[in-house]
Amino acid sequence: EGIVRRRSDGAVPKRIAWLQCVGSRDQHNPYCSSICCMYATKEAVLAKQRIPGVECHIFTMDERAFNKEYNHYYLQARQDFGVHYTRARISDVNEDPATGDILLRYPTGREHESAAADQGPVQESRFDLLVLAVGIRPPAEAIAVARLLGIELNEYGFCTTDKFAPLATSRPGVFVCGAFASPKEIAE
């Protein structure tokens, strides 16, 4: 039940930005981690509930709320809690050395439902705190474990499975569960 504070000076933030898809959905990791958007939304709602007057901004390529309940929660975050979603690719992140504030540069005029994330004039906004939603990757030890067990990994380093047998590995009698098969929400 704690209050979020800046590490630099202990101040309670008035403006928080979440930057989605860091290290994922790019040339090296083209897959979606499938849970980061929901985590960011939950964190923004918690911040709104615990810090009076805080502004929460989530910068995303697109919002991916993967099931019906999550989509409802996302809509509730926007409509009832005032969480701002901006569809944009952040072009620059800097810290103001005098204040410790974070300066983000991004194309403007593109709220979540807009067509293109890279259009519009560039704007710079100041935030007290920046939260990075880093894409999920398998642990480095996965390669050694896979070799030891004699199972195959896919091109991203997750365990190879079949969509009709999602727990079976490439070796009979060896099964996979959890996020070693792919990024998953806790309930999955």
Buried (B, 14 or more C-beta within 10 A) or exposed (E): EEEBBBEEEEEBBEBBBBBBBBBBBEEEBEBBBBBBBBBBBBBBBBBBEEBEEBBBBBBBBBBBBBEEEBBEBBEEBBEEBEBBBBBBBBEEBEEEEEEBBBBBBBBBEBEBEBEEBEEBEEEEBEBBBBBBBBBBBBEEEBEEBBEEEEBEBEEBBBBBBEEEEEEBBBEEEBBBEEBBBBBBEEEB
